[in-house]
Amino acid sequence: MYRHNFTMIKTLWCSLFFLLPVSSGYALDAGKTYYLSQIEPVEAVGTIARDCSVEQTALSVGWIPFNRGIGVKAGTGLVFDVTGYNGRFEAWVGLDMRAEPGSSVQFQVFTDDTLVFDSGIVAWPKYASSANNPLRPIRVSVSLEGTRSLRLAVGDAGDGGAKEYADWGDARLVPMSHPEYCSPQKTPSLALTPPMGWNSWNCFGADINEAKIMTIADAMAASGMRDSGYVYLNLDDGWQASTTCDAQGVPQYNTERFPKGMKALADYIHSKGLKFGIYSRPAWVGDHETVAAKTFADWGVDFIKYDFSDKGTNQTMIQAIQASGRPIVYGVCEWGKEQPWEWAGPMGAELWRTTYDVVDRWFVGGDSNRGLGILDAVHQSEALICSGGRSGWHDPDMLIVGLNGKSHHGGGCTQAEYRSQFSLWCLLSAPLLAGNDVRSMDAFTKETLLNHDLIAVNQDALAVPAWRVKKMPGYEIWKKPMKNGDVVIGLLNLGNITATREVSLRDILLKGKYQVRDLWDGKDIGPCDSKLSLEVQAHQTRVLRFSKIQP
């Protein structure tokens, strides 16, 4: 990759009011934050734009805008003198939205010529017509302690595109004391921790009826799921009659499938110590939201998933639910098309879908209503951890744990992949909505869903979703802080074979001595004051809890 003796080829200035760059000979103050667009590189090559894309438009990756940063074209390298700074380098990287379809690039970060971050190939999405956000940025967080030289490189990944535009969004140097995460904005809510429960879709599709749902309620109570926190039993599509509402707007249920009616079913579910959820759509309700919401309240509904919706229809329905007289957890389901993480919480929703449906596969490589794999959904979720106005939960869709290839979509995953989904959903503070047939859980599925150490991570009161603190070829490390000061790490092997991977305290930005506990094995693996090496199966996520040992 790029070494020394660079020559500046082209630099674009995009802000008339931009502060003059700090000269290369300027000593950086370790207590201050510096955007890289403020600092003159000591060496550079390629097309470089400050605080805009190389087309002199706003920086944007996957519809995530950045006011500050560096826009480049593939084939660009930058070197900065960071001697004595001893803080962190942070950025969000990805293809700019104005890149040519089919483009692919690779981002790398070096500290004193040591590779410390490698994005792998960042490619234009498989489904270019997707209305969603498959190009969401990748987080970079690198320790600069003891570092003299910071080198950034963006290479052509081999497709030969003419417009391989890429962004170092929000690229900056920050002191080590600077917070690594955004504190959630806490507001009164019906879901102070991510909702947990079960949804009918992954197991049954639209083929649901009264008898099935009652036996599911029995199984949730008897299996330990309810007592572990899975309290919502949610009906998805399939409960409604062919005429979904009458002339007055009253929702109509299928009387052949549910002969005793929704109120009786809700009463049965409630008698098991569970809560009753239901599914609806704006097309079913029309302009009768008030009537529909009052009907749901009268039935005893505790949770609603509002599918095929948009910002306007959600606002109207949320207001009707709030006026119904019954506390009902509200889930927006429009798959992230209108960035609901920006408006759904302040509007009154408790959770909002951020992706299309997750199917029973590890990886798909695209983003469309054909369905995503587990890894696709995880990689789309990271960039939302600091989204504005968050008072609820980012929802990357339901769990596929325990489907074992028997669902109506997807071909199945390995046990390591199912456990990785559960691990990563817990780290991301995502809603845990199981979809397996709880009446016939095998031992592996039950042990996975009822892992109380992992559930405690998901339900932690600090409520900060994990972020990727390390990305290298073949593996990633995710980090989630806990209310009591502990830190939970997810070590994910992206490779197809078992490998030994290293976790160093420097990489995860910890100092001191820690007791480390494996949350899947339920065993302490000893103290750590520097680094540890772990064997990780293909597509497995090892989850470790670090507890500070006081001197």
Secondary structure by P-SEA (a helix, b strand, c coil): cccccccccbbbbcccccccccccccccccccccccccccccccccbbbccccccccccccccccccbbbbbcccbbbbbbcccccbbbbbcccccccccccccbbbbbbccccccccccccccccccccccccccbbbbbbbcccccbbbbbbbccccccccbbbbbcccccccccccccccccccccccccccccccccccccccccaaaaaaaaaaaaaaccccccccccccccccccccccccccccccccccccccaaaaaaaaaaacbbbbbcccccccccaaaaaaaaaaaacccbbbbccccaaaaaaaaaaaaacccbbbbbbccccccccccccccccccbbbccccccccccccccccccccaaaaaaaccccccccccccccccccccccccccccccccccaaaaaaaaaaaaaaccccccccccccccaaaaaaaaaaaaaaaaacccbbbbccccccccbbbbbbbccccbbbbbbbccccbbbbbbbbccccccccccccccccccccccccccbbbbbbcccbbbbbbbbbbcc
